[in-house]
Amino acid sequence: ETLEALAEQVKAGKIRYIGLSNETPWGVMQFLHYAEQAGLPRVVSVQNPYSLLNRSYEVGLAEVSWREQAGLLAYSPLGFGVLSGKYLDGVRPAGARITLYPEYTRYSSPAALVATEKYVTLSREHDLDPAQMALAYVNTRPFLTSTIIGATTMDQLRKNIDSVTVHLSDEVLAAIEDIHTAHPNPSP
């Protein structure tokens, strides 16, 4: 029913492509299967969370994205700004998301804070901006189509955009994997 309604919108020229959000591997495959069977437009993207703190997309969905060419539109790549390091040591900058929405604890649990400290320390050891390192990592994933950034200041926006020029060395990538192995998905 959903695909049929979306197909009508594609035919009417109101939308170009169909994407899903917060979906599972099984769900994506069901949409793809039904579209193929019924001759309807295929899903071309999946908008799910993906960051250094939440790499659960890699378990099943990454393969579906790669093989079925329905790439990830990664949201929360900085985990509500947590991966910038600005909230470490209990700091709550005025106007920042965690300051404005303290009840939203997905990215500020004790496990997430420990992992964040490790990632921020790693970035600083390699003279990288923590937020840019986090975004650069997301941008290296072969199943990624695009990263959805959320900046509240022009400076943040510039830094986020400039992350596309950041190269992560093999040493940094290996260290990221070591941190992930020790602290896997603290913010699923």
N, C-alpha and C positions, 0 to 999 in steps of 0.2 A: 504494500500500500504506500509506504513512504517513498520507495524508489519510483513507483508509478507517478506519484504527485510531483516528485522532483524532475522526472523525465518530461512532464508537461511544461515545467518552468524552463527547462533547457530548450525544448521545442519552441516555446514562445519567445526565446531570446532574453529571458529575464535573468538567467544564470548561465554560466558556461560549463562549469564542472561540479561534480558532487564530491563532498568530503564528509567525513564522520568525525565525531569528537568523543573523547573518553570511551573508546570502544576496546573490546577484547579481540584476541586473534580469531576466536570462533565467530564473533560478531562480524568482523571484517570479511571473513571467508564466506559467511552466509550472504552478505550483501553482494559480494562478487559473484557467487554462485547463482543467486537469483537474477542478477543483472544479465549474466550470460544466458541463462535459460530463457528469460523473457525478452531478450533483445533490447534491454534497457541500457542507459549510460552507466559506465563503470565508475566506481568510487576511485578517485585519484589521489586522495590524501586522508590522513588520519591526524587529527589535532589532539594530542595527548601531552601530559606533562613529561618533561625529560630534562634532567640536569645531573650534575655530579652527585646530588643528594637523592636523586630518584631515577635510577637507570632500569626500572622494572620493564620499560618498553623493550629492552633487549631480550627479554624472556618470551619468545614467541612472536611478538609484533614486529620486531626488526626483520625477521626472516620473511614474514608476510609482506611487509613494505618493500623489501628488496626484490623478492621473487615476483610479486604481483604488481610492481611499479605503482604502489599507492603509498607515497612517501610521507614521512612524519613532518608535521608542522608543530615543532616543539614549543609548548608554552611553559611558562615558569622556568626558563633556563637559568635564572639566577635565584630561584627559590624565594620569591617575594623580596629579593634584594639581599637575602642572607649571605649568599656567596660573595658579595662585594666585601664582606668583612665589617661592614659598618655597625653591626649589632653586637659584635664581640664584647665581652666583659660587661654585658648588661646595658650597653649604650642604647639609647632610644632617641635618635635624631627627630626633631620636630618635623611633622608632616610626612615622615617615612611610613611605609605600609604597615610594618609590624607595630609601630607606635600608634597608628590610627586604628588598627584592627588587632588588638592584643589577644583576642579570643582565637585568632587563627594561628594555630600552633604547629601545623604540619611541618614547617621548616625550622622551627625553633625548639624542638624537643631536645632533651639532654643528648640523645644519640646524634641528632643533627648538628648540635653545637660542637661536639667533639670532632666530627668529620669536617665541619666547616673550618675549625681551627687548623686542622691538618692541611686542608687545601689552601687556605690563606697563607700559612707558613711556607708551604711549597712555592706558591707564586712569588712571594717576597724573596725567597732564597734564590730565585732565578730572575729577579728584577722584572717581574711581570705584575701588571695590575690584576688583583684577584678576580674582579668581574670580567675583565678581558680574557683571562686564562679560562674561566668557566665557560664563557661564550665560545671561545676558540675551540675548546674541547667538543662542545655540542656540534659545532660546525664541521668537525672532522668526520662525523659519523656517515658511513656510506648510505644509510637508509634515510637520511635527512633531506627534505625538500627545502624547508625554510625554518628560521628561528623567529619566534614572536617575542620581541623585546618589549619591555615596559619601562620607560624612563619618565621620571617626574621633573627632571631639570634638563636644560640644554647641555650642561656638562656631562650628565649621565648619557644622554642621547649620543653625543659625540664619541664618548668612550665606547659605548656599545657598538656603534657603527664602525669605529676604528678597529674593533676586535677582528674584523675580517682580514686584517693584514698581519695579525699575530700568528707567528709560527711556533708551534710547540715542538721542542726537541724530543728525540727518542727518550732521553733521560727523564724529561718532564712527563711524557706519556706513560713511561714505565712506573714512575712514582705515583701518578694518578691511579694506575691499576693496583698498586700496592695499597694505597689508602682505601680504595674501593673493596679490595679483598678483606681488609681488616675491619671496615665499617660499611658493609653492603646495604645500599638502599635505606638509609635511616629515615627517609621521608616519602614512603610509598603512597 
